[in-house]
């Protein structure tokens, strides 16, 4: 039997995941918790083979941070990072934390049991890209990686000069990117732009 820890702040989702896994003869849910801060402790206390970890959990605890700690102390544990948000940086960050797979709960192409089965067989299951959302007049996949980096910095409250320093470019280059972003999206100001991407959770400033 594969012992599973579920880390998910939604009680409804926890119940659905637990019911789905319990219907299989291959999995047994050892615990279902809402806060990622307790995930590492749970893994070290008991024999956990697989963790289903949401990116954003209760009390603003990051599943990404918890995943990195688990992989450091319990590298044999498989971790499937989950999210319902199209935040563009989650995939890259989950890879950096050592997660084995990534699953979009509401927009994924495969089901929960399939991704669990494939992950436990040693496969790394990752979506090709984040879900596409509309940002003003543009689709999110029409924005370049650098433009998304600029938007993230704007959402975090950085000024053009600070963004330039972060991205190792000139302030004029940042202004050029902002101009292109506004032209693509049709927004009149960066304030409108940031409000829209944060509301649609394409960018989460604290993650």
C-alpha positions in Angstrom: 0.0 0.0 0.0 1.1 3.5 -0.8 0.8 5.8 2.2 -0.4 9.3 1.3 -0.4 12.7 3.0 -2.8 15.3 1.7 -2.0 19.0 2.3 -5.0 21.1 1.1 -6.7 24.0 2.8 -10.1 23.4 1.3 -12.1 20.9 3.4 -14.2 19.9 0.4 -11.1 19.2 -1.7 -9.5 17.2 1.0 -12.6 15.1 1.3 -12.8 14.5 -2.5 -9.1 13.6 -2.7 -9.3 11.2 0.2 -12.4 9.6 -1.1 -10.9 9.2 -4.6 -7.7 7.6 -3.2 -9.5 5.4 -0.7 -11.5 3.9 -3.6 -8.3 2.5 -5.0 -6.7 -0.6 -3.5 -3.2 0.9 -3.9 -3.5 4.0 -1.7 -4.2 4.7 2.0 -4.5 8.2 3.3 -2.5 8.5 6.5 -3.5 12.1 7.1 -5.2 15.1 5.5 -4.1 18.4 6.8 -4.7 22.1 5.9 -1.4 23.7 6.7 1.8 23.1 4.9 3.9 24.0 7.9 3.0 20.6 9.5 3.8 18.6 6.4 7.5 18.1 7.1 6.7 16.9 10.7 4.1 14.5 9.4 6.6 13.0 6.9 9.3 12.6 9.5 7.0 11.1 12.1 5.4 8.4 9.9 6.1 6.4 6.8 4.8 8.7 4.0 5.4 7.6 0.4 3.5 10.3 -1.4 2.5 13.9 -0.6 -0.3 15.8 -2.4 0.7 19.4 -1.7 -1.3 22.5 -2.6 0.8 25.6 -3.3 -1.2 27.9 -1.1 -2.4 26.4 2.2 -4.0 27.7 5.4 -2.4 30.6 7.3 -0.6 31.7 4.1 1.8 28.8 4.5 3.6 27.9 1.2 3.5 24.4 -0.1 6.6 25.2 -2.1 8.6 26.0 1.0 7.3 22.8 2.7 8.1 20.7 -0.3 11.7 21.9 -0.3 12.1 21.0 3.3 10.6 17.5 2.8 12.8 16.8 -0.1 15.9 17.8 2.0 15.1 15.6 4.9 13.0 12.8 3.3 14.2 12.7 -0.4 12.5 9.3 -0.9 9.1 10.9 -0.5 7.3 11.7 -3.8 5.6 15.1 -4.0 2.9 16.1 -6.4 2.4 19.9 -6.2 -1.2 21.0 -6.9 -2.8 24.3 -7.7 -6.0 25.7 -9.2 -4.3 29.0 -10.0 -2.7 29.9 -13.3 0.2 31.7 -11.5 2.9 31.5 -14.2 5.9 31.0 -11.8 4.5 27.9 -9.9 5.8 25.3 -12.4 9.4 26.6 -12.3 9.4 27.0 -8.5 8.0 23.5 -8.0 10.8 22.1 -10.1 13.3 24.1 -8.1 11.9 22.6 -4.9 12.5 19.1 -6.2 8.8 18.2 -6.7 8.2 15.1 -8.8 5.0 16.2 -10.6 2.6 19.1 -10.9 -1.2 18.9 -11.2 -3.7 21.6 -12.0 -6.7 20.5 -9.9 -9.4 22.1 -12.0 -7.8 22.4 -15.4 -5.5 19.4 -15.7 -5.7 16.9 -18.6 -5.3 13.9 -16.3 -7.1 12.7 -13.2 -5.8 12.4 -9.6 -5.3 8.6 -9.7 -3.5 8.7 -13.0 -1.0 11.3 -11.9 -0.4 9.5 -8.6 0.1 6.2 -10.4 2.5 7.6 -12.9 4.5 9.5 -10.2 4.8 6.5 -8.0 6.1 4.5 -11.0 9.0 7.1 -11.2 7.6 9.3 -13.9 7.8 13.1 -13.7 4.4 14.4 -14.8 4.4 18.1 -15.7 1.9 20.2 -17.8 3.4 21.9 -20.8 2.3 25.3 -19.7 0.1 27.2 -17.3 -3.6 27.6 -18.1 -4.4 30.5 -20.4 -6.3 33.4 -19.0 -7.5 36.7 -20.6 -5.5 39.8 -19.5 -7.2 42.8 -20.9 -7.2 42.4 -24.7 -4.4 39.8 -24.6 -4.2 36.1 -23.6 -1.6 35.3 -21.0 0.3 33.1 -23.4 0.8 36.2 -25.6 3.0 37.7 -23.0 6.7 36.8 -23.0 8.5 35.4 -20.0 10.4 38.7 -19.6 7.1 40.6 -19.7 5.7 38.4 -17.0 8.8 39.0 -14.9 8.2 42.7 -15.3 4.5 42.3 -14.3 5.5 40.3 -11.2 7.9 43.0 -10.1 5.3 45.7 -10.6 2.8 43.6 -8.6 5.4 43.5 -5.8 5.5 47.3 -5.8 9.0 47.8 -7.3 9.9 50.9 -9.2 11.3 50.8 -12.7 14.9 51.4 -11.4 14.5 48.5 -9.0 13.1 46.2 -11.6 16.0 47.1 -13.9 18.5 46.1 -11.2 16.7 42.8 -10.6 16.6 41.9 -14.3 20.0 43.2 -15.1 18.7 45.6 -17.7 18.4 49.4 -18.0 15.4 51.4 -16.8 14.7 52.3 -20.4 14.4 48.6 -21.2 11.9 48.2 -18.4 9.9 51.1 -19.8 10.0 49.5 -23.2 8.6 46.2 -21.8 5.9 48.1 -19.9 4.9 50.0 -23.0 4.6 46.7 -25.0 2.6 45.1 -22.2 0.2 48.0 -22.0 -0.2 47.9 -25.8 -0.9 44.2 -25.8 -3.4 44.3 -23.0 -5.0 47.6 -23.7 -4.7 48.9 -20.2 -4.0 52.6 -19.7 -1.8 52.2 -16.6 0.3 49.7 -14.8 -2.2 50.1 -11.8 -5.0 48.6 -14.0 -2.7 45.9 -15.3 -1.5 44.8 -11.9 -5.0 44.8 -10.4 -6.2 42.6 -13.3 -3.4 40.0 -13.1 -3.6 39.7 -9.3 -7.4 39.4 -9.4 -7.1 36.5 -12.0 -4.3 35.0 -10.0 -1.9 34.9 -12.9 0.5 36.7 -10.5 0.4 36.3 -6.7 2.7 39.0 -5.2 3.6 37.0 -2.1 4.7 33.8 -3.9 
